[in-house]
Amino acid sequence: MRWLTVFLSFILVSAAFAQELTLEKAVEIALKRNPSYKISLLSVRSAKEMERVAFSKKLFTVDFSYSYTRLNEEQQVNVEPVEIPPLFPGASPMVIKPHDIVISRQNVYEYKFTFFQPIFTGGKISMAHEIAKLGVDVEMLKEKEARLDLVFEVKRAYLNALKAKKFLSVAKETVKLLKAHYRDALEFYKQGITPKVDLLRTEVALSRAKQRLTDAEAAYKLALSALAVLLRDKVDASYELHDVEVKPSLELSFDDCLRIAFSNRPVIKAVAKQVEVARRYVKLEQSDYYPQIGLAGEYSKHGNNPDCDGDGLTDAERWAISLQLKWNLFAWGKTRHSVERARIEELKALEQLKAVKDKVALEVREAYLKLISARDKLMVAEKEVAQAKENYRDTRERYKEQIDTSTDVIDAQVFLSNAETRYYEALYDYNIAYARLVRVMGRE
């Protein structure tokens, strides 16, 4: 029992620690578990099976059937009596009364093999196969677009969690600094150097900081939960996130970003493939103008027992081969209207391609401008933090020398906390904006 106790203790201790997680690991886990992305992968597999089905229609088919028929009675042919004229004058004619001829037994068993090979279909089968192949390409491009979406969502959730973690650290540092200031204020109050109102102001500031710390802890847990949902983990899962110390620089112009997006975005390529599909459908409908030619064969065997070894009346086996032609000559304009509808669908696909390109251009423009704005905010926030830290140090020193008041220290500390909060917000918003620009350009 001792080893069991040790084992359970180890599990409990292990469960108390948060799971270490990097951004790369989070993306890897999401790609393996996320149901929406799995659906896109399954759609690719389904499209590949459809392509195989379309290809198989080019090849010959062989069917088998077996039947048993029970008749109410044996089938017979009634034969009329035959009268032979008399050979000599005065003689009576001769009448022959033959028996009825049996043509089918009461029990009929039959099995049959049929064979068919299409020879010419006006391009219907080949066009259907090409459409199915393009369908595979479309689904693969949709899968890539879904992958880009998921990777970006994970990046954004991960960076938002890091931002919430930094906000939490700022809140903890604020409480720590205010506690230290409270000890100084309490000591000055005991010595009669400062009035009680300064001590009360410090207590109020410390209480508010503790409340903000509680809010920051809740916000951080909620950000982790948002990340856990994307990773298909428990909603209350805890992670130890590795920081992303990256400040990517923007070295591309808007025109460069737009050009990359137009050449890389899977959604544009997917809609372009759908235009090709629409063109193939026009040819598919036009195939009904042509005759359908095929080679058919049949082999059958019948009998009055399950072995189908004959019934003693007719040959048990039969085979035949035929060349078949089928041509629809008149159907009230059905083919013409079908072709026209397919051409309209092609025009719709072309307009859809234009709309998607416009949408992508707008996404790139929006992401590019937001990134520039985030970069400028980050530069301002960096300077603000440096100034706030210097101001806090000077104010603390002047307070210890009783040059500044407790209110001045609290104000300096609030200014520092706000500056650090704005800095971390600008830092991670910049990284998110960069990730969004990368995503709309069609890159991971």
Secondary structure, 3 states (H helix, E strand, C coil): CHHHHHHHHHHHHHHHCCEEECHHHHHHHHHHHCHHHHHHHHHHHHHHHHHHHHHHCCCCEEEEEEEEEECCCCEEECCCCEEECCCCCCCCCEEECCCCEEEECCEEEEEEEEEEEEEECCCHHHHHHHHHHHHHHHHHHHHHHHHHHHHHHHHHHHHHHHHHHHHHHHHHHHHHHHHHHHHHHHHHHHCCCCCHHHHHHHHHHHHHHHHHHHHHHHHHHHHHHHHHHHCCCCCCCCEEECCCCCCCCCCCCHHHHHHHHHHHCHHHHHHHHHHHHHHHHHHHHHHHHCCEEEEEEEEEEEECCCCCCECCCCCCEEEEEEEEEECCCCCCCHHHHHHHHHHHHHHHHHHHHHHHHHHHHHHHHHHHHHHHHHHHHHHHHHHHHHHHHHHHHHHHHHHHCCCCCHHHHHHHHHHHHHHHHHHHHHHHHHHHHHHHHHHHCCCC
